[in-house]
């Protein structure tokens, strides 16, 4: 494959499964291919709990959040850096996506 685009797809129940999913993605990418992944932020789970006082069930050790279907792995920047290091991928870019909609004037 030339490119893999993943939007909130690397959210298995266990960190070991994250490793397997990532490894398989790297296996099917051609040399020079790209993986573009949007990953759910564990930091947003903490903000939801602490700032917005939402009732959120969290696993602080493994950075997981309980959803209606069970536990799902979320990510901190450190989690991502460690995943890249383990897979010997130093040439990656990490950035944040702002998903807060801002009103725009039309016309």
N, C-alpha and C positions, 0 to 999 in steps of 0.2 A: 504494500500500500504506500501511496505517496504521502497521504495526510490522514490523521485520525483526529476527529473533533469529538470531544467528550464534554457534555454539559451535565454536571451533577450525576455522573455515572459511576464514579469510583467511590461508592458508598456502601461497601459490604459490611457485614456484621463484625468482622474481625480484622485487625491490622495484618495478620498473616495473609488474608485474602486480598488486601490492598497490594501487597508485594506480588502475589501471583497475577493479578489483573494487570499491573503495571508491566511486569516482565513479559506477559503475553503481548501486550501492545508494542513493546520494543521489538519482540521477535518478528511480528508481521510487518513492521515498517521497513521500507527499503533504506539502504544507506543514504543519508542525507534527507530522509523523510522528516515530517514534522508531526508532533503530538501537541494539539492545542487542547488544554483541559481547564475547564472552569470547575473549581472544587469548592464545596460548601465550607464556610469559615467557622471554625470552632469559637473564635473570638466573638462572632455575632450571637452564638448561643449564650455566651457569658453576658453579653450586653442585654440580651432579651431577659435573662434571669435577674441581673443585678440592677440595671437601669430602668427597664420597662416593667419589672416585677412580674414577669410572666412565669407561670408554673412550667418549668422545663426540667425534665429528668436527664441528668448528665452523668457521664462516666468521666471524671476529671483525669484519671490516670491514662486512659486510652483515647481520650478526645472523641468520645462518641455521644450521640444524642438519641434518646428513645423517640421513635416515630411510631405511627400507627401500625407499621409492619414489623417493628422490632428495632434493635439497635442499628445505627448507621454511623460509620466512621466519618468524622469531619476533620478539618485540617487547620493547623497553625503554620506559620511560615517555617518554624523549626522542623515540623513534620515533613514539609515539602523539601527543604534543604537536605534532610537526612535521607529521604527517598532518592533524591538525585545523587547523593554521595554513594549510597549503597549500590546504585546501578551505574556508577562511573560515568555520569553525564554532567560534566562541568559547564558546558556551553548552553545553559538554559536561562530563560528570562522569567522573572517572577514579578507580577504586578497585581494590583487590586482593581476590581471592576466596581464602579459606583452604580448601584442599582436604584438609587433614590431618584424618582421622577421629579423633574422641576417643570413648573408651568412655563409655557412658551407662548409668546404673542404670535398670533397668526395674522398674515397680511401685511 
